[in-house]
Amino acid sequence: MKKLIFTFLLSSSLFAQEKATDLISAHINVLGVGANYEKAITDKITILGNLNYSTINFTGSDDGLDMDFTVKLGLEGRYYYNFDRRSSKGKSTLNNSANFIGLKFDYYTDWLSTYQGMGKDDDFAKLVVNYGIKRNFAKKFFYEFNFGAGIFIDTYYPFKYSINGSDWIYSDKETYIDFLPELGFKFGYNF
């Protein structure tokens, strides 16, 4: 009986976590790779900063599919609302394994961009409210699914052309704002 109680207490302490913790992780997703740092602000609120190298453009043609990549910087506030409920049911909350509601800002730069078409020098951003589920397995690995909606903001030059191939002539800058649905999946490792 003592062994059974000891085993139960030991396993509970290994997988129990009733508050958010600081995490450093690397991940891959459907459209790129990246690294995150998640800092606990309170027991249930974190700030997540990330750096990604992500796909921004798909172009299909008879020759195949072309993809363009660029650097994405992100900042997200997360509220993990079900730590207590998961703990009370005996489920793991290790490494912030819980459901969350987030507000995310992503900024896409042209740093290291593979895109060479019109608008190459244009940066853009998105602001999204999302709902997500984060789960761990094998202690250090995790997967995360999220969906939400927000706005896409692009400040760009609608016309850019060159007379001699090297000196570019730009029109006045314009700002484009549109609705943006979001769907995401990550698989990663916590350090």
PyMOL commands that set and color helices and strands:
alter all, ss='L'
color gray80, all
select helices_A, chain A and resi 2-15+83-88
alter helices_A, ss='H'
color red, helices_A
select strands_A, chain A and resi 23-29+32-40+45-61+64-80+99-108+124-137+141-156+160-162+168-170+174-190
alter strands_A, ss='S'
color yellow, strands_A
deselect
rebuild
show_as cartoon
